[in-house]
Amino acid sequence: MQLLFERSKPGRRLSLIAECDVPAVDFGDATRAQAPRLPQISEVDLGRHYTELAKQTHGVNDGFYPLGSCTMKYNPRINEELSQLPGFTGIHPLQPAESAQGCLEVIARTGEMLAEITGMDEMTLQPAAGAHGEFTGLQLIRAYHLDRGDAKRTKIIVPDSAHGTNPASAVMVGFDVVAVPSNAQGGVDLEALKAAVGEDTAGLMLTNPNTLGLFDPNILEITRIIHEAGGLCYYDGANLNAVMGHARPGDMGFDCVHVNLHKTFSTPHGGGGPGSGPVGCKDFLAKFLPGPLVKKGEEGYEFFTPEASMGRVRSFYGNFLVVVRALAYILTLGKEGIPEASANAVLNANYLLHRLCDEFSIPYGDSCMHEFVIDVEPLKHETGASAMDVAKRMLDFGVHPPTMYFPLIVHEALMVEPTETESPETLDAFVEILRSIYDEAQTDGELLHQAPFTRFIGRPDEVTAARKPLLRYQFDGE
């Protein structure tokens, strides 16, 4: 489809912005030397452009979206409506605290509830995404060791089944990364972990259940090993949707945690945002949290900064309207609904696993938590159809493919997460789609190499797109 710049014609106009109703201000030298080169386009062409984009986009309102490890579940519309109330959208982050008491209460109450759900003592809502939360949590670990004068602790232990952002975040904070392998059951290899820890161990990054969809039965032993070595334990909350209301990271021995509000607690995500990755910690780390935080004082809610705060990690107080959505979701579900949601997520995943295990290889166990991994390697060996081929063929059936080739310890992986919001009918239809693709591979493996057949584009040249990306429009003459 054409870009707006390609649709642009000199002299075309539309009027969507009202005339300025306040005096104009001349900023002098601060203004740009020339007007920006914006598309010149009519309103009807603009509307058609974005309608065409919408038709080419797949979201949870379009069909099944079983993207493993991302929890792409349906998010209730009421949460969107509440986040659009004028008292939230019309607020200014620099206005006095006494004039924004409702917003401060949202921040405080959300933090308290997330702390209860995760088993932490204090929360900050500043981080803008999950990886940003990882960065903030690792800064807590770093600050803790440096505060004690223990500068030799420079290594973070990360399992080989971890999310890719874990080692990246550790390196950004300045740590060295030590990978530990999985055992035959898909959990952390305890002997390898014991061999990896030492006086230079700063901490461990772990998600439980892990990216294979498995709850590690040795979790208390894992956190004990790290603590006895003098390190701290960080919980990646990306998979919290599987255990919320049933098990708390704080009770598993974790010292700090990030939570993906944009996965587990209602807010839609994808396409770059918006996100929110609040970080919680135990009391002994609270003094290092980024400020300001919110607490209730004698005259209402007020801001305060912890005594040894690392400083801000984001402007103002985080993505506030994401927090409003999350609070609405938590209050709607309540104490009974939150564990029910996670239980249904686990039920749906196990239902799919058991209906697909006869055709497809499930490399780790006969049960799972919220997600599971299909290994397409046997099918590829037999028919030539790869995980990529199976995923691309799903597009023709109106299903967004699962996460592909992750975790890396399963070479032809499809990681499936159905979430709790999908009906049995949707899951049954997905089973039939995968079975039909399996049968196609058996009869004509070459067919799948050409899929998809019904989408707006076939298979893009992903290598060239990665190595030679076009990041801006090239005007004539440039």
Sine and cosine of phi, psi and omega as CSV:
sin_phi,cos_phi,sin_psi,cos_psi,sin_omega,cos_omega
0.00,0.00,0.37,-0.93,-0.03,-1.00
-0.98,0.21,0.56,-0.83,0.15,-0.99
-0.97,0.25,0.30,-0.96,0.06,-1.00
-0.86,0.51,-0.59,0.80,0.02,-1.00
-0.91,0.42,-0.53,0.85,0.02,-1.00
-0.97,0.22,-0.44,0.90,0.08,-1.00
-0.98,0.18,-0.31,0.95,-0.14,-0.99
-0.90,0.44,0.66,-0.75,0.09,-1.00
-0.73,-0.69,0.71,-0.70,-0.02,-1.00
-0.82,0.57,0.73,-0.68,0.07,-1.00
1.00,-0.04,-0.20,0.98,0.04,-1.00
-0.95,0.33,0.61,-0.79,-0.07,-1.00
-0.62,-0.78,0.32,-0.95,0.22,-0.98
-0.50,-0.87,0.40,-0.92,-0.07,-1.00
-0.85,-0.53,1.00,-0.07,0.03,-1.00
-0.92,-0.39,-0.24,0.97,-0.04,-1.00
-0.94,-0.33,0.77,-0.63,-0.01,-1.00
-0.92,0.39,0.40,-0.91,0.06,-1.00
-0.88,0.48,0.54,-0.84,0.00,-1.00
-0.89,0.45,0.78,-0.63,-0.05,-1.00
-0.95,-0.30,0.27,0.96,0.08,-1.00
-0.78,-0.62,0.36,-0.93,-0.02,-1.00
-0.86,0.52,0.66,-0.75,0.04,-1.00
-0.95,0.32,0.54,-0.84,-0.01,-1.00
-0.87,-0.50,0.75,-0.66,0.06,-1.00
-1.00,-0.06,0.91,-0.42,-0.03,-1.00
-1.00,0.01,0.11,0.99,0.10,-0.99
0.88,0.47,-0.79,-0.61,-0.07,-1.00
-0.93,0.37,-0.22,0.98,-0.01,-1.00
-0.97,0.24,-0.26,0.97,0.00,-1.00
-0.98,0.18,0.40,-0.92,-0.02,-1.00
-0.95,0.30,0.44,-0.90,-0.09,-1.00
-0.94,0.33,-0.50,0.86,0.01,-1.00
-0.62,-0.79,0.42,-0.91,-0.02,-1.00
-0.90,0.43,0.54,-0.84,0.04,-1.00
-0.91,0.42,0.52,-0.85,0.00,-1.00
-1.00,0.07,1.00,0.06,0.00,-1.00
-0.99,-0.10,0.44,-0.90,0.03,-1.00
-0.88,0.47,0.59,-0.80,0.11,-0.99
-0.95,-0.30,0.93,-0.36,-0.22,-0.98
-0.49,-0.87,0.46,-0.89,0.01,-1.00
-0.99,0.12,0.29,-0.96,-0.02,-1.00
-0.90,0.43,-0.63,0.78,-0.03,-1.00
-0.92,0.40,-0.63,0.78,0.03,-1.00
-0.94,0.35,-0.58,0.82,0.05,-1.00
-0.90,0.44,-0.72,0.70,0.02,-1.00
-0.88,0.48,-0.68,0.73,0.00,-1.00
-0.92,0.40,-0.58,0.82,0.02,-1.00
-0.87,0.49,-0.77,0.64,-0.05,-1.00
-0.96,0.27,-0.47,0.88,0.11,-0.99
-0.91,0.41,-0.65,0.76,0.03,-1.00
-0.91,0.42,-0.64,0.77,0.07,-1.00
-0.87,0.49,-0.69,0.72,-0.01,-1.00
-0.88,0.48,-0.63,0.77,0.00,-1.00
-0.91,0.42,-0.45,0.89,-0.03,-1.00
-1.00,-0.05,0.08,1.00,-0.03,-1.00
-0.95,-0.32,0.67,-0.74,0.02,-1.00
-0.94,-0.35,0.81,-0.59,0.07,-1.00
-0.72,-0.69,-0.05,-1.00,-0.06,-1.00
-0.92,0.40,-0.32,0.95,0.08,-1.00
-0.99,0.17,-0.22,0.98,-0.01,-1.00
-1.00,-0.06,-0.55,0.84,-0.06,-1.00
0.10,-0.99,-0.11,-0.99,-0.06,-1.00
-0.88,0.48,0.67,-0.74,-0.12,-0.99
-0.67,-0.75,0.93,0.37,-0.12,-0.99
-0.99,0.11,0.83,0.56,-0.09,-1.00
-0.98,0.19,0.97,-0.25,-0.08,-1.00
-0.85,0.53,0.66,-0.76,0.04,-1.00
0.95,0.31,0.09,1.00,-0.02,-1.00
-0.89,-0.46,-0.18,0.98,0.10,-1.00
0.77,0.64,0.86,0.50,-0.01,-1.00
-1.00,0.05,0.94,0.34,-0.05,-1.00
-0.99,-0.10,0.26,-0.97,0.04,-1.00
-0.93,0.38,0.68,-0.74,-0.02,-1.00
-0.92,-0.40,0.83,-0.55,-0.10,-0.99
-0.83,0.56,0.66,-0.75,-0.03,-1.00
-0.91,0.42,-0.45,0.89,-0.03,-1.00
-0.89,0.46,-0.52,0.85,0.02,-1.00
-0.92,0.39,-0.57,0.82,0.07,-1.00
-0.91,0.40,-0.68,0.73,-0.02,-1.00
-0.90,0.44,-0.66,0.75,0.00,-1.00
-0.91,0.41,-0.60,0.80,0.00,-1.00
-0.94,0.34,-0.23,0.97,0.00,-1.00
-0.99,-0.16,0.11,0.99,0.04,-1.00
-0.89,0.46,0.64,-0.77,-0.06,-1.00
-0.83,0.56,-0.53,0.85,0.00,-1.00
-0.91,0.41,-0.30,0.95,0.06,-1.00
-0.98,-0.19,-0.68,0.73,-0.06,-1.00
-0.98,0.20,-0.40,0.91,-0.05,-1.00
-1.00,-0.05,0.13,0.99,-0.04,-1.00
-0.99,0.16,0.43,-0.90,0.08,-1.00
-0.88,-0.48,0.74,-0.67,-0.10,-0.99
-0.92,0.40,-0.24,0.97,-0.02,-1.00
-0.98,-0.19,0.00,1.00,0.00,-1.00
-0.96,0.28,0.37,-0.93,-0.07,-1.00
-0.85,0.52,0.56,-0.83,-0.03,-1.00
-0.86,0.51,-0.58,0.82,-0.04,-1.00
-0.92,0.39,-0.31,0.95,0.02,-1.00
-0.99,-0.13,0.08,1.00,-0.02,-1.00
-0.73,-0.69,0.61,0.79,-0.10,-1.00
-0.89,0.46,-0.61,0.79,0.02,-1.00
-0.89,0.46,-0.68,0.74,0.01,-1.00
-0.92,0.39,-0.64,0.77,0.04,-1.00
-0.91,0.41,-0.57,0.82,0.05,-1.00
-0.91,0.41,-0.61,0.79,0.07,-1.00
-0.85,0.52,-0.72,0.69,0.00,-1.00
-0.89,0.45,-0.72,0.69,-0.05,-1.00
-0.91,0.41,-0.73,0.68,-0.05,-1.00
-0.93,0.38,-0.62,0.78,0.04,-1.00
-0.89,0.46,-0.69,0.72,0.03,-1.00
-0.87,0.49,-0.68,0.74,0.01,-1.00
-0.89,0.45,-0.68,0.73,-0.03,-1.00
-0.94,0.34,-0.63,0.77,0.05,-1.00
-0.91,0.42,-0.60,0.80,0.05,-1.00
-0.89,0.45,-0.65,0.76,0.03,-1.00
-0.91,0.40,-0.68,0.73,-0.04,-1.00
-0.91,0.41,-0.58,0.81,-0.07,-1.00
-0.99,-0.10,-0.18,0.98,-0.03,-1.00
0.98,0.20,0.46,0.89,0.04,-1.00
-0.98,-0.21,0.12,-0.99,-0.02,-1.00
-0.96,-0.27,-0.46,0.89,-0.04,-1.00
-0.55,-0.83,0.48,-0.87,-0.02,-1.00
-0.72,-0.70,0.53,-0.85,0.26,-0.97
-0.88,-0.48,0.65,-0.76,-0.01,-1.00
-0.97,-0.24,0.20,0.98,-0.05,-1.00
-0.92,0.39,-0.71,0.70,-0.11,-0.99
-0.81,0.58,0.64,-0.77,-0.17,-0.99
-1.00,-0.07,-0.04,1.00,-0.02,-1.00
-0.19,-0.98,0.08,-1.00,-0.02,-1.00
-0.89,0.46,-0.76,0.65,0.00,-1.00
-0.90,0.44,-0.56,0.83,0.07,-1.00
-0.91,0.40,-0.58,0.81,0.09,-1.00
-0.91,0.42,-0.65,0.76,0.07,-1.00
-0.85,0.53,-0.74,0.67,0.01,-1.00
-0.83,0.56,-0.70,0.71,-0.02,-1.00
-0.92,0.39,-0.69,0.73,0.02,-1.00
-0.89,0.45,-0.63,0.77,0.04,-1.00
-0.93,0.37,-0.53,0.85,0.10,-1.00
-0.91,0.42,-0.57,0.82,0.09,-1.00
-0.88,0.48,-0.72,0.70,0.00,-1.00
-0.89,0.46,-0.68,0.73,0.02,-1.00
-0.89,0.46,-0.71,0.70,-0.02,-1.00
-0.89,0.45,-0.62,0.78,0.00,-1.00
-0.87,0.49,-0.75,0.67,-0.02,-1.00
-0.92,0.39,-0.67,0.74,-0.01,-1.00
-0.92,0.39,-0.58,0.82,0.02,-1.00
-0.89,0.46,-0.48,0.88,0.02,-1.00
-1.00,-0.03,0.05,1.00,-0.01,-1.00
0.96,0.26,0.37,0.93,-0.06,-1.00
-0.97,-0.25,0.95,0.31,-0.10,-0.99
-0.98,0.20,-0.13,0.99,-0.04,-1.00
-0.98,0.22,-0.20,0.98,-0.05,-1.00
-0.99,0.10,0.99,-0.14,-0.15,-0.99
-0.86,-0.50,0.04,1.00,-0.12,-0.99
-0.88,-0.48,0.69,-0.73,0.08,-1.00
-0.92,-0.38,0.78,-0.63,0.00,-1.00
-1.00,-0.02,0.76,-0.65,-0.04,-1.00
-0.74,-0.68,0.81,-0.59,0.05,-1.00
-0.91,0.42,0.40,-0.92,-0.03,-1.00
-0.95,0.30,-0.18,0.98,0.05,-1.00
-0.99,-0.13,0.19,0.98,-0.10,-0.99
-0.95,0.30,0.31,-0.95,0.16,-0.99
-0.89,0.45,0.57,-0.82,-0.05,-1.00
-0.88,0.47,-0.42,0.91,0.01,-1.00
-0.95,0.31,-0.35,0.94,-0.04,-1.00
-0.88,0.48,-0.84,0.54,0.03,-1.00
-0.90,0.44,-0.55,0.84,0.02,-1.00
-0.90,0.44,-0.69,0.72,0.00,-1.00
-0.91,0.42,-0.65,0.76,0.01,-1.00
-0.88,0.48,-0.67,0.74,0.01,-1.00
-0.91,0.41,-0.63,0.78,0.01,-1.00
-0.88,0.47,-0.55,0.84,0.00,-1.00
-0.98,0.18,-0.26,0.97,0.04,-1.00
0.95,-0.32,0.15,0.99,0.01,-1.00
-1.00,0.02,0.38,-0.92,0.22,-0.98
-1.00,-0.01,0.57,-0.82,-0.07,-1.00
-0.97,-0.25,0.75,-0.66,0.08,-1.00
-0.89,-0.45,0.88,-0.47,-0.01,-1.00
-1.00,0.02,0.67,-0.75,0.10,-0.99
-0.88,-0.47,0.64,-0.77,-0.08,-1.00
-0.98,0.22,0.25,-0.97,0.10,-0.99
-1.00,0.03,0.43,-0.90,0.10,-0.99
-1.00,0.05,-0.07,-1.00,-0.08,-1.00
-0.91,0.42,-0.38,0.93,0.00,-1.00
-1.00,0.00,-0.05,1.00,0.03,-1.00
1.00,-0.06,0.03,1.00,0.05,-1.00
-0.99,-0.12,-0.11,-0.99,0.01,-1.00
-0.96,0.30,0.73,-0.69,0.07,-1.00
-0.96,0.27,0.94,-0.33,-0.11,-0.99
-0.89,0.45,-0.64,0.77,-0.01,-1.00
-0.92,0.40,-0.63,0.77,0.05,-1.00
-0.91,0.41,-0.60,0.80,0.03,-1.00
-0.91,0.42,-0.70,0.72,0.01,-1.00
-0.88,0.47,-0.59,0.81,0.01,-1.00
-0.95,0.30,-0.41,0.91,-0.07,-1.00
-0.99,0.11,-0.48,0.88,-0.09,-1.00
-0.98,0.21,0.39,-0.92,0.02,-1.00
-0.07,-1.00,-0.23,-0.97,-0.02,-1.00
-0.93,0.36,-0.23,0.97,0.02,-1.00
-0.99,-0.16,0.11,0.99,0.00,-1.00
-0.98,0.20,0.88,-0.47,0.07,-1.00
-1.00,0.05,-0.59,0.81,-0.02,-1.00
0.04,-1.00,-0.03,-1.00,0.02,-1.00
-0.82,-0.57,0.65,-0.76,0.15,-0.99
-0.94,-0.35,0.79,-0.61,-0.08,-1.00
-0.45,-0.89,0.60,-0.80,0.19,-0.98
-0.91,-0.42,0.67,-0.74,-0.06,-1.00
-0.63,-0.78,0.93,-0.37,0.13,0.99
-0.93,0.37,0.38,-0.93,-0.09,-1.00
-1.00,0.05,-0.15,-0.99,-0.09,-1.00
-0.96,0.29,-0.15,0.99,0.14,-0.99
-1.00,0.06,-0.05,1.00,-0.03,-1.00
0.98,0.17,0.43,0.90,-0.08,-1.00
-0.90,-0.43,0.73,-0.69,0.12,-0.99
-1.00,0.09,0.84,-0.54,-0.08,-1.00
-0.97,0.26,0.90,-0.44,-0.03,-1.00
-0.93,0.37,-0.24,0.97,-0.02,-1.00
-0.99,-0.17,0.36,0.93,-0.15,-0.99
-0.87,0.50,-0.64,0.77,0.01,-1.00
-0.92,0.40,-0.58,0.81,0.06,-1.00
-0.93,0.36,-0.61,0.79,0.01,-1.00
-0.88,0.47,-0.77,0.64,-0.02,-1.00
-0.93,0.37,-0.52,0.86,0.04,-1.00
-0.91,0.42,-0.68,0.73,0.00,-1.00
-0.86,0.51,-0.69,0.73,-0.01,-1.00
-0.92,0.40,-0.71,0.71,-0.03,-1.00
-0.90,0.43,-0.64,0.77,0.00,-1.00
-0.92,0.39,-0.42,0.91,0.07,-1.00
-0.99,0.11,-0.07,1.00,0.01,-1.00
1.00,-0.05,0.10,1.00,0.00,-1.00
-1.00,-0.07,0.10,-1.00,0.05,-1.00
-0.91,-0.42,0.33,-0.94,-0.07,-1.00
-0.91,-0.42,0.82,-0.58,-0.01,-1.00
-0.94,-0.33,0.76,-0.65,-0.01,-1.00
-0.97,-0.25,0.88,-0.48,0.11,-0.99
-0.98,0.19,0.92,-0.40,-0.12,-0.99
-1.00,0.08,0.27,0.96,-0.05,-1.00
-0.87,0.49,-0.48,0.88,-0.05,-1.00
-0.96,-0.28,0.39,0.92,-0.02,-1.00
-0.89,0.45,-0.39,0.92,0.00,-1.00
-0.85,0.52,-0.35,0.94,-0.03,-1.00
-0.99,0.12,-0.39,0.92,-0.16,-0.99
-0.79,-0.62,-0.09,1.00,-0.09,-1.00
-0.85,0.53,0.74,-0.67,-0.02,-1.00
1.00,0.04,-0.19,0.98,0.00,-1.00
-0.91,-0.43,-0.65,0.76,-0.01,-1.00
-0.62,-0.78,0.61,-0.80,-0.05,-1.00
-0.89,-0.45,0.72,-0.70,0.05,-1.00
-0.81,0.59,-0.62,0.78,0.01,-1.00
-0.87,0.49,-0.54,0.84,0.03,-1.00
-0.98,0.18,-0.29,0.96,0.06,-1.00
-0.99,0.11,-0.14,0.99,0.01,-1.00
0.96,-0.29,0.18,0.98,0.00,-1.00
-0.99,0.10,0.58,-0.82,-0.06,-1.00
-0.99,-0.11,-0.45,0.89,0.05,-1.00
-0.51,-0.86,0.33,-0.94,-0.14,-0.99
-0.42,-0.91,0.53,-0.85,0.24,-0.97
-0.92,-0.40,0.49,-0.87,-0.01,-1.00
-0.84,-0.54,0.72,-0.69,0.06,-1.00
-1.00,-0.02,0.99,-0.10,0.05,-1.00
-0.87,0.50,-0.55,0.84,-0.05,-1.00
-0.99,0.16,0.09,1.00,0.15,-0.99
-0.89,-0.45,-0.87,0.50,-0.19,-0.98
-0.99,0.12,-0.52,0.85,-0.19,-0.98
-0.88,-0.48,0.73,0.69,0.32,-0.95
0.99,-0.12,-0.58,0.82,-0.17,-0.99
-0.96,0.29,0.75,-0.66,0.03,-1.00
-0.90,0.43,0.50,-0.87,0.04,-1.00
-0.60,-0.80,0.07,-1.00,-0.11,-0.99
0.93,-0.36,0.43,-0.90,0.00,-1.00
0.95,0.32,0.31,0.95,0.09,-1.00
0.99,-0.15,0.06,1.00,0.07,-1.00
0.70,-0.72,-0.05,-1.00,-0.01,1.00
-0.98,0.18,0.38,-0.93,0.02,-1.00
-0.75,-0.67,0.01,-1.00,0.09,-1.00
-0.34,-0.94,0.78,-0.63,-0.04,-1.00
-0.78,-0.63,0.91,0.43,-0.01,-1.00
-0.78,0.62,0.54,-0.84,0.00,-1.00
-0.88,-0.47,0.76,-0.64,0.07,-1.00
-0.91,-0.41,0.37,-0.93,-0.01,-1.00
-0.44,-0.90,0.23,-0.97,0.11,-0.99
-0.98,0.20,0.25,-0.97,-0.12,-0.99
-0.80,0.59,-0.64,0.77,-0.12,-0.99
-0.94,0.35,-0.22,0.98,0.06,-1.00
-0.97,-0.22,-0.15,0.99,-0.16,-0.99
-0.88,0.47,-0.51,0.86,-0.06,-1.00
-0.93,0.37,-0.25,0.97,-0.02,-1.00
-0.99,-0.11,-0.11,0.99,-0.09,-1.00
-0.86,0.51,0.50,-0.86,0.10,-1.00
-0.91,0.42,0.61,-0.79,0.03,-1.00
-0.89,-0.45,0.17,-0.99,0.06,1.00
-1.00,0.09,0.44,-0.90,0.15,-0.99
-0.97,-0.24,0.08,-1.00,-0.01,-1.00
-0.88,-0.48,0.71,-0.70,0.11,-0.99
-0.66,-0.75,0.30,-0.95,0.02,-1.00
-1.00,-0.08,0.87,-0.50,0.02,-1.00
-0.97,-0.24,-0.20,-0.98,-0.04,-1.00
-0.92,0.40,-0.48,0.88,-0.05,-1.00
-0.93,-0.36,0.33,0.94,0.02,-1.00
0.85,-0.53,-0.23,-0.97,-0.02,-1.00
-0.98,0.19,0.63,-0.78,-0.05,-1.00
-0.56,-0.83,0.33,-0.95,0.04,-1.00
-1.00,0.04,0.51,-0.86,0.15,-0.99
-0.49,-0.87,0.41,-0.91,0.00,-1.00
-0.89,-0.45,0.80,-0.60,0.02,-1.00
-0.83,0.55,0.44,-0.90,-0.16,-0.99
-0.89,0.47,-0.58,0.82,-0.02,-1.00
-0.87,-0.49,0.60,0.80,-0.09,-1.00
-0.82,0.58,0.63,-0.78,0.09,-1.00
-0.95,0.32,-0.12,0.99,-0.08,-1.00
1.00,-0.08,-0.02,-1.00,0.01,-1.00
-0.93,0.36,0.53,-0.85,0.19,-0.98
-0.93,-0.38,-0.09,1.00,0.06,-1.00
-0.38,-0.92,0.40,-0.92,0.05,-1.00
-0.89,0.45,0.63,-0.77,0.05,-1.00
0.85,0.53,-0.81,-0.59,-0.24,-0.97
-0.82,-0.57,0.38,0.93,-0.01,-1.00
0.99,-0.16,-0.07,-1.00,0.03,-1.00
-0.99,0.16,1.00,0.01,-0.22,-0.98
-0.88,0.47,-0.68,0.73,-0.06,-1.00
-0.93,0.38,-0.41,0.91,0.14,-0.99
-0.92,0.40,-0.63,0.77,0.01,-1.00
-0.91,0.42,-0.63,0.78,0.04,-1.00
-0.86,0.51,-0.71,0.70,0.02,-1.00
-0.87,0.50,-0.70,0.71,-0.04,-1.00
-0.90,0.43,-0.66,0.75,0.02,-1.00
-0.89,0.45,-0.67,0.74,0.03,-1.00
-0.87,0.50,-0.66,0.75,0.00,-1.00
-0.90,0.43,-0.73,0.68,-0.02,-1.00
-0.90,0.45,-0.69,0.72,-0.02,-1.00
-0.93,0.38,-0.57,0.82,0.01,-1.00
-0.92,0.39,-0.72,0.69,-0.01,-1.00
-0.95,0.32,-0.69,0.72,0.00,-1.00
0.95,0.31,-0.08,-1.00,-0.08,-1.00
-0.90,0.43,-0.50,0.87,0.01,-1.00
-1.00,0.08,-0.58,0.82,-0.10,-1.00
-0.97,0.26,-0.52,0.85,-0.03,-1.00
-0.90,0.43,-0.77,0.63,0.07,-1.00
-0.91,0.41,-0.48,0.88,0.05,-1.00
-0.91,0.41,-0.64,0.77,0.02,-1.00
-0.88,0.47,-0.73,0.68,-0.01,-1.00
-0.92,0.39,-0.59,0.80,0.03,-1.00
-0.90,0.44,-0.65,0.76,0.02,-1.00
-0.93,0.37,-0.55,0.83,0.07,-1.00
-0.89,0.46,-0.68,0.73,0.02,-1.00
-0.92,0.39,-0.65,0.76,0.02,-1.00
-0.88,0.48,-0.73,0.68,-0.01,-1.00
-0.88,0.48,-0.66,0.75,-0.01,-1.00
-0.91,0.42,-0.68,0.74,0.00,-1.00
-0.93,0.37,-0.57,0.82,0.06,-1.00
-0.87,0.50,-0.73,0.68,0.02,-1.00
-0.90,0.44,-0.70,0.71,-0.03,-1.00
-0.83,0.56,-0.74,0.68,-0.07,-1.00
-0.95,0.31,-0.44,0.90,0.03,-1.00
-0.99,0.14,-0.28,0.96,-0.06,-1.00
-0.95,-0.32,-0.18,0.98,-0.17,-0.99
-0.94,0.35,-0.32,0.95,0.02,-1.00
-0.96,0.29,-0.60,0.80,0.00,-1.00
-1.00,0.04,-0.67,0.75,-0.14,-0.99
-0.94,-0.35,0.48,-0.88,0.03,-1.00
-0.98,0.19,0.79,-0.62,0.11,-0.99
-0.93,-0.36,0.98,-0.22,-0.24,-0.97
-0.94,0.33,-0.38,0.92,-0.10,-1.00
-0.82,-0.58,1.00,-0.08,0.17,-0.99
0.98,0.20,0.16,-0.99,-0.01,-1.00
-0.95,-0.31,0.25,0.97,0.09,-1.00
-0.48,-0.88,0.25,-0.97,-0.08,-1.00
-0.49,-0.87,-0.03,-1.00,0.14,-0.99
-0.99,-0.12,-0.93,-0.36,-0.13,-0.99
-1.00,0.02,-0.23,0.97,-0.05,-1.00
-0.50,-0.87,0.25,-0.97,0.05,-1.00
-0.51,-0.86,0.29,-0.96,-0.06,-1.00
-0.92,-0.40,0.80,-0.60,0.15,-0.99
-1.00,-0.06,0.73,-0.68,0.08,-1.00
-0.98,-0.21,0.93,-0.37,-0.04,-1.00
-1.00,0.07,0.00,1.00,-0.05,-1.00
-0.82,0.57,-0.71,0.71,0.04,-1.00
-0.88,0.48,-0.65,0.76,0.02,-1.00
-0.91,0.41,-0.64,0.77,0.02,-1.00
-0.90,0.43,-0.67,0.74,0.00,-1.00
-0.90,0.44,-0.58,0.81,-0.06,-1.00
-0.99,0.13,-0.63,0.78,-0.16,-0.99
-0.85,-0.53,-0.26,0.96,-0.07,-1.00
1.00,-0.01,-0.10,0.99,0.00,-1.00
-0.99,0.14,0.85,-0.52,-0.05,-1.00
-1.00,-0.06,0.09,-1.00,0.09,-1.00
-0.86,0.50,-0.61,0.80,0.05,-1.00
-0.89,0.46,-0.67,0.74,0.00,-1.00
-0.89,0.45,-0.71,0.71,0.01,-1.00
-0.89,0.45,-0.68,0.73,-0.01,-1.00
-0.90,0.43,-0.69,0.73,0.00,-1.00
-0.90,0.43,-0.59,0.81,0.00,-1.00
-0.93,0.38,-0.52,0.85,0.03,-1.00
-0.84,0.54,-0.53,0.85,-0.03,-1.00
-0.85,0.52,-0.56,0.83,0.00,-1.00
-0.92,0.39,-0.32,0.95,0.01,-1.00
-0.99,-0.17,0.14,0.99,0.04,-1.00
0.98,0.22,0.39,0.92,0.01,-1.00
-0.92,-0.40,0.74,-0.67,0.11,-0.99
-0.96,0.29,0.73,-0.68,-0.05,-1.00
-0.90,0.43,0.45,-0.89,0.15,-0.99
-0.92,0.39,0.11,-0.99,0.11,-0.99
-0.89,0.46,0.74,-0.68,-0.07,-1.00
-0.96,-0.27,0.57,-0.82,0.12,-0.99
0.82,0.57,0.61,0.79,0.05,-1.00
-0.46,-0.89,0.69,-0.72,0.01,1.00
-0.94,0.35,0.35,-0.94,-0.15,-0.99
-0.93,0.37,-0.30,0.95,-0.03,-1.00
-0.97,0.26,-0.16,0.99,0.15,-0.99
-0.91,-0.41,0.94,-0.35,-0.22,-0.98
-0.92,0.40,-0.60,0.80,0.01,-1.00
-0.90,-0.43,0.86,0.51,-0.17,-0.99
-1.00,0.04,0.65,-0.76,0.28,-0.96
-0.83,-0.56,0.91,-0.42,-0.06,-1.00
-0.99,-0.17,0.91,-0.41,-0.17,-0.99
-0.96,-0.29,0.81,-0.59,0.09,-1.00
-0.77,-0.64,0.97,-0.26,-0.07,-1.00
-0.98,0.19,-0.35,0.94,-0.09,-1.00
0.89,0.46,0.24,-0.97,-0.09,-1.00
-0.98,0.20,-0.19,0.98,-0.12,-0.99
-1.00,-0.03,0.02,1.00,-0.01,-1.00
-1.00,-0.07,0.61,-0.79,-0.05,-1.00
-0.99,0.11,0.32,-0.95,0.08,-1.00
-0.85,0.53,-0.57,0.82,0.01,-1.00
-0.90,0.45,-0.66,0.75,0.03,-1.00
-0.91,0.42,-0.68,0.73,0.00,-1.00
-0.91,0.42,-0.66,0.75,0.03,-1.00
-0.89,0.45,-0.65,0.76,0.02,-1.00
-0.90,0.43,-0.62,0.78,0.03,-1.00
-0.90,0.43,-0.66,0.75,0.05,-1.00
-0.86,0.52,-0.72,0.69,-0.01,-1.00
-0.91,0.42,-0.58,0.81,0.05,-1.00
-0.89,0.46,-0.74,0.67,-0.01,-1.00
-0.91,0.41,-0.61,0.79,0.04,-1.00
-0.91,0.42,-0.62,0.79,0.02,-1.00
-0.93,0.37,-0.60,0.80,0.05,-1.00
-0.91,0.40,-0.63,0.78,0.06,-1.00
-0.87,0.49,-0.70,0.71,0.01,-1.00
-0.91,0.42,-0.63,0.78,0.05,-1.00
-0.87,0.49,-0.66,0.75,0.01,-1.00
-0.89,0.46,-0.58,0.81,-0.01,-1.00
-0.94,0.35,-0.57,0.82,-0.08,-1.00
-1.00,-0.07,-0.52,0.85,-0.05,-1.00
-0.43,-0.90,0.98,0.20,-0.03,-1.00
-0.87,0.49,-0.50,0.86,0.00,-1.00
-0.91,0.42,-0.49,0.87,-0.01,-1.00
-0.84,0.54,-0.68,0.74,-0.07,-1.00
-0.93,0.37,-0.39,0.92,0.02,-1.00
-0.91,0.41,-0.37,0.93,-0.07,-1.00
-1.00,-0.09,-0.21,0.98,-0.04,-1.00
-0.91,0.41,0.46,-0.89,0.09,1.00
-1.00,0.08,0.36,-0.93,-0.05,-1.00
-0.94,-0.33,-0.30,0.95,-0.14,-0.99
-0.91,-0.42,0.06,1.00,-0.02,-1.00
-1.00,0.06,0.15,-0.99,-0.03,-1.00
-0.92,0.40,-0.52,0.86,0.11,-0.99
-0.74,-0.67,0.35,-0.94,0.04,-1.00
-1.00,0.05,-0.93,-0.37,0.02,-1.00
-0.95,-0.32,0.93,-0.36,0.00,-1.00
-0.94,0.35,0.36,-0.93,0.06,-1.00
-0.99,0.17,1.00,0.04,-0.12,-0.99
-0.94,0.34,-0.51,0.86,0.01,-1.00
-0.91,0.41,-0.74,0.67,0.02,-1.00
-0.90,0.43,-0.63,0.78,0.01,-1.00
-0.88,0.47,-0.58,0.82,0.00,-1.00
-0.98,0.21,-0.60,0.80,-0.09,-1.00
-1.00,0.04,-0.50,0.87,-0.01,-1.00
-0.76,-0.65,0.91,0.42,-0.06,-1.00
-0.94,0.33,0.59,-0.81,0.12,-0.99
-0.99,-0.17,0.96,-0.28,-0.15,-0.99
-0.98,-0.20,-0.15,0.99,0.02,-1.00
-0.50,-0.86,0.40,-0.92,0.00,-1.00
-0.96,0.27,0.73,-0.69,0.02,-1.00
-0.99,-0.11,0.92,-0.39,0.04,-1.00
-0.97,0.26,0.40,-0.92,0.03,-1.00
-0.84,0.54,0.70,-0.71,0.03,-1.00
1.00,-0.05,-0.15,0.99,0.00,-1.00
-1.00,0.04,0.00,0.00,0.00,0.00
